[in-house]
Amino acid sequence: MKIDFNTPVIKFYFSFQCPYSYMAWEMLKKLLSSKVGVAPIEIGLFPQSTSKFHYQDIWGEPRWNRLVKDAAKINLKISPPEKYVSSMVAARAIEAYGNIGAKDYITSVFRAVFFSRVDISLPNSLRLHLQSEGIDSSVLSAAIDNPDTEKKAADQQLLWGHERIRMVPTVELSDERYCGFIDQSGLERFLRAELD
């Protein structure tokens, strides 16, 4: 993804497997303007917390019921993923979709996980989902065929330590961070404080 360095850039650290990331992404999309760029950085779920839960339900039913209600407040319909899988395949194509296409691509992958319940670790399943949403899946195919994208996606997961990320989602602007459960008014205040 190309970034225009003449405008402030929001670094958005997230995981395709995190419902809070999905909600924050939808809020960010509504607030972004030509005055602010965004650098979406998919770093996966926190590695140390997911090792014993990998491929299992991380959150119970009461928490999911609350998440569904919170998402409905921002007109977003979500449901628990079918299962937790590696998001490496999906992460490899973000940059390849470029400034315009990446927004639609990221939104579509989130919908695959939390609405259509697609296994995004399987390239063919993800391709079919993208096609069903009218997104060019050949970009994903090209990214998967490029070995450099695999290394870059793996390196991004190291940002948990290198950038001292403590939770997803994390929104960073001008060396200030807003992270965790992000609400609309809090995000607006954070961006206003950093951009004014």
C-alpha positions in Angstrom: 0.0 0.0 0.0 1.4 3.4 -1.0 1.3 6.1 1.7 1.3 9.8 1.0 3.8 11.2 3.4 2.4 14.7 3.0 -0.6 13.8 5.1 -0.6 12.4 8.6 -0.8 8.6 8.6 -2.8 6.5 11.1 -1.1 3.1 11.8 -3.9 0.6 12.3 -2.6 -2.6 14.0 -5.2 -5.3 13.8 -6.1 -8.9 13.4 -8.6 -10.3 11.0 -9.6 -12.7 13.8 -10.5 -9.9 16.3 -14.1 -8.6 16.4 -12.9 -5.4 18.1 -10.6 -4.8 15.1 -13.5 -5.2 12.7 -15.6 -2.7 14.6 -12.7 -0.2 14.9 -12.0 -0.7 11.1 -15.6 0.2 10.3 -15.4 3.3 12.5 -12.1 4.4 11.0 -13.4 4.1 7.5 -16.2 6.5 8.3 -13.9 9.0 9.9 -11.1 9.0 7.3 -10.7 11.9 4.9 -8.2 13.1 2.4 -6.4 14.8 5.2 -5.4 11.5 6.8 -3.8 8.4 5.4 -4.1 4.9 6.9 -1.5 2.1 7.0 -3.4 -1.1 7.9 -1.0 -3.6 9.6 -2.4 -7.1 10.2 -0.3 -8.5 13.0 -2.6 -11.4 14.0 -3.8 -12.3 17.4 -1.4 -11.9 20.4 0.8 -14.9 20.0 1.3 -15.6 23.7 -2.3 -15.5 24.6 -3.5 -17.6 21.7 -1.0 -20.5 21.9 -3.1 -22.6 24.3 -6.4 -21.5 22.6 -5.3 -21.8 19.0 -8.1 -23.2 16.8 -10.5 -23.1 19.8 -13.1 -20.6 20.9 -11.2 -17.8 22.6 -14.3 -16.1 24.0 -17.5 -17.5 25.5 -21.1 -17.0 24.6 -21.8 -14.2 27.1 -19.0 -12.1 25.6 -20.1 -12.8 22.1 -23.6 -11.7 23.0 -22.2 -8.4 24.2 -20.0 -8.1 21.1 -23.0 -8.6 18.8 -24.9 -5.8 20.7 -21.9 -3.5 20.5 -21.5 -4.1 16.8 -25.2 -3.5 16.2 -24.8 0.0 17.7 -22.6 0.9 14.7 -24.9 -1.0 12.2 -22.6 -4.0 11.9 -23.7 -7.5 11.9 -21.3 -10.1 13.3 -21.2 -13.6 14.6 -18.5 -15.8 16.1 -16.0 -17.2 13.5 -16.4 -20.8 12.5 -13.0 -21.4 14.0 -9.8 -19.4 14.7 -7.3 -20.0 11.9 -4.1 -18.3 10.7 -4.8 -15.0 9.0 -1.4 -15.1 7.1 -3.0 -15.8 3.7 -5.3 -12.8 4.0 -2.6 -10.5 5.4 -0.3 -11.2 2.4 -2.5 -9.4 0.0 -3.3 -6.1 1.8 -0.4 -4.2 0.3 -1.1 -5.7 -3.2 -4.6 -4.2 -3.3 -3.2 -0.6 -3.0 -4.6 2.5 -1.5 -8.1 2.2 -3.0 -8.7 -1.5 -3.2 -7.2 -2.3 0.3 -10.2 -0.7 2.1 -12.7 -3.0 0.2 -10.4 -6.0 0.5 -9.9 -5.6 4.3 -13.7 -5.1 4.8 -14.4 -8.2 2.7 -12.0 -10.3 4.7 -13.6 -9.2 8.0 -17.0 -10.0 6.6 -15.6 -13.4 5.5 -14.6 -14.1 9.1 -17.5 -12.6 11.1 -20.4 -12.8 8.8 -19.9 -15.6 6.2 -17.7 -17.7 8.5 -15.2 -18.5 5.8 -11.9 -20.2 6.7 -9.5 -17.4 5.6 -6.4 -19.7 6.0 -7.5 -21.5 2.8 -6.6 -19.5 -0.3 -9.4 -21.0 -2.4 -12.1 -20.3 0.2 -10.9 -16.7 0.5 -10.8 -16.3 -3.3 -14.4 -17.6 -3.7 -15.5 -15.2 -1.0 -13.8 -12.2 -2.6 -15.4 -13.1 -6.0 -18.8 -13.3 -4.3 -18.3 -9.7 -3.1 -17.1 -8.4 -6.5 -13.5 -8.0 -5.5 -10.7 -9.0 -7.9 -9.3 -12.2 -6.5 -6.4 -12.3 -9.0 -4.6 -9.8 -6.7 -4.8 -12.3 -3.8 -3.6 -15.1 -6.1 -0.6 -13.0 -7.2 0.2 -12.1 -3.6 0.1 -15.7 -2.6 2.4 -16.7 -5.5 4.9 -14.1 -4.4 7.2 -15.5 -1.6 8.1 -12.0 -0.5 4.6 -11.4 0.8 4.9 -14.4 3.1 8.1 -13.1 4.7 6.6 -9.6 5.1 3.4 -11.0 6.7 5.5 -13.1 9.1 7.6 -10.1 9.9 4.5 -8.0 10.7 3.6 -10.5 13.4 6.9 -9.7 15.1 5.6 -6.1 15.5 3.9 -7.3 18.7 7.4 -7.1 20.3 9.2 -4.7 18.1 6.5 -1.9 18.3 5.4 -2.9 21.8 1.9 -3.5 20.8 -0.1 -4.8 23.7 -3.5 -5.5 22.2 -5.5 -5.2 18.9 -6.8 -3.1 17.6 -4.3 -0.3 18.1 -4.7 3.0 16.3 -1.4 5.1 16.3 -1.0 8.6 15.1 1.9 11.0 15.9 3.4 8.5 18.4 0.1 8.4 20.5 -2.0 5.3 20.7 -5.6 4.4 21.3 -6.2 0.7 21.8 -8.5 -2.1 23.0 -12.2 -1.7 22.8 -12.5 1.4 20.6 -15.8 3.4 20.6 -16.9 6.0 18.1 -16.7 9.0 20.3 -13.4 8.0 21.8 -11.9 7.5 18.4 -13.2 10.8 17.2 -11.7 12.6 20.3 -8.4 10.8 19.8 -8.1 11.8 16.1 -9.3 15.4 16.8 -6.7 15.8 19.6 -3.9 14.5 17.4 -4.9 16.3 14.2 -5.6 19.7 15.6 
